[in-house]
Amino acid sequence: MALPFVFVITNVPTAPLAKREVLAAHADARFAFSRPGLLTFKHPSASPAFGEALVFARVAGQSLGNAASVDETIALVPEVLRASAAWHVFARDPEDAASVSRAAQVRDALAAKGLSRSTPSDGEIVIDVVVAEGEPLFVGHHLHGRGRWSVAGGLPEVVVPETSPSRAFAKIEEALVWSGLSPKRGSTVVELGASPGGATLAMLMRGLHVVAFDPGELDRRVRDFVGPGGARVTFHERAAGSVSKQDLPDDARLLVSDMNLAPPVALRYVARVRAMLPKLEAAVLTIKLNDEKMIEQTSRWIELVRAMRFAEVRATQLPSHRQEMVIVART
Ligand SMILES: C[S@@+](CC[C@H](N)C(=O)[O-])C[C@H]1O[C@@H](n2cnc3c(N)ncnc32)[C@H](O)[C@@H]1O
């Protein structure tokens, strides 16, 4: 039976932000309990649709209860849903190897009972089985849709190649998986804050041409890299504030930004460049949240992006993020 409780799965270090966000957005929610990376709240109108727009939640929905075994897990799930739902089994803390391997065992045990479909369509229910070594399984369910991860636990497990000069390779790949954006091979990207070049490398490997700006140096391996279809980077060793129309390709479809600047400053540069890109289809913008004031204003950053003539704007914290979030916008 569904309970009057909701749950949130969050990055372990930013769980306090997730708690604040839920309590601010849902006046009726009362904090119930937490474990690292998992928060629950009593909520009188709990439903699987809960939490769709939360930024600091990788997964959110309605609790079904705790289970000591795989059979108890199945028993918690309403019978009509068992075969039709997608099943997402994941470690509560993806950095904990024991939990990750236990999650794999639970996933295999469910698959042996025919419960293995994992990719949901919009409007379908996902059963979330949250695994931590030495603890009962936590079971919840959520309604899949835009803004939700289609992979279990919001953990796409991006492998960063050894040749990548930074972990930002994972950030752009995760943002593309989360948003479902799939820039066409051969199209052009404008990138602000490219150095040392992890994200540039990821985009070149996807066959995208990149026009990049940063006052810092781009790693030589990225400068010299040639991706599928001859994709290369054109690098300007300059700050975003100095970009002018003649530096920009007029056919750029995607704008990517990851500058270590306060959000209002970074977004001012982004808005200026966006206004010079008439064929833009989407933007992937990393927003640094280094102090409390910046965190409290997440909805303001989203509105500033919406005002840049984007029709659909969503934000989330990615698994590889620390004190930051990403805004993905589409025209
Ligand atoms: C987190 S790093 C970017 C990582 C990079 N995207 C990657 O994939 O490796 C932040 C970058 O912002 C750059 N930055 C700071 N102020 C900038 C500005 N005004 N214009 C362009 N880049 C700026 C810094 O030089 C730094 O390289």
PDBQT file of the ligand as one rigid body, heavy atoms in Angstrom, charges set to zero:
ROOT
HETATM    1  C1  LIG A 401      35.432  24.601 -14.223  1.00  0.00    +0.000 C 
HETATM    2  S1  LIG A 401      36.541  25.338 -15.341  1.00  0.00    +0.000 S 
HETATM    3  C2  LIG A 401      35.944  24.796 -16.897  1.00  0.00    +0.000 C 
HETATM    4  C3  LIG A 401      36.194  23.351 -17.155  1.00  0.00    +0.000 C 
HETATM    5  C4  LIG A 401      36.085  23.040 -18.617  1.00  0.00    +0.000 C 
HETATM    6  N1  LIG A 401      34.729  23.250 -19.126  1.00  0.00    +0.000 N 
HETATM    7  C5  LIG A 401      36.528  21.637 -18.944  1.00  0.00    +0.000 C 
HETATM    8  O1  LIG A 401      35.747  20.928 -19.570  1.00  0.00    +0.000 OA
HETATM    9  O2  LIG A 401      37.648  21.256 -18.620  1.00  0.00    +0.000 OA
HETATM   10  C6  LIG A 401      36.100  27.004 -15.303  1.00  0.00    +0.000 C 
HETATM   11  C7  LIG A 401      36.780  27.838 -16.356  1.00  0.00    +0.000 C 
HETATM   12  O3  LIG A 401      36.162  29.106 -16.429  1.00  0.00    +0.000 OA
HETATM   13  C8  LIG A 401      37.128  29.958 -16.988  1.00  0.00    +0.000 C 
HETATM   14  N2  LIG A 401      36.697  31.353 -16.895  1.00  0.00    +0.000 N 
HETATM   15  C9  LIG A 401      36.677  32.159 -15.813  1.00  0.00    +0.000 A 
HETATM   16  N3  LIG A 401      36.256  33.396 -16.166  1.00  0.00    +0.000 NA
HETATM   17  C10 LIG A 401      36.008  33.352 -17.499  1.00  0.00    +0.000 A 
HETATM   18  C11 LIG A 401      35.554  34.310 -18.448  1.00  0.00    +0.000 A 
HETATM   19  N4  LIG A 401      35.276  35.568 -18.093  1.00  0.00    +0.000 N 
HETATM   20  N5  LIG A 401      35.420  33.916 -19.731  1.00  0.00    +0.000 NA
HETATM   21  C12 LIG A 401      35.693  32.653 -20.113  1.00  0.00    +0.000 A 
HETATM   22  N6  LIG A 401      36.126  31.713 -19.245  1.00  0.00    +0.000 NA
HETATM   23  C13 LIG A 401      36.286  32.064 -17.965  1.00  0.00    +0.000 A 
HETATM   24  C14 LIG A 401      38.383  29.623 -16.185  1.00  0.00    +0.000 C 
HETATM   25  O4  LIG A 401      39.546  30.075 -16.853  1.00  0.00    +0.000 OA
HETATM   26  C15 LIG A 401      38.274  28.095 -16.106  1.00  0.00    +0.000 C 
HETATM   27  O5  LIG A 401      39.039  27.497 -17.115  1.00  0.00    +0.000 OA
ENDROOT
TORSDOF 0
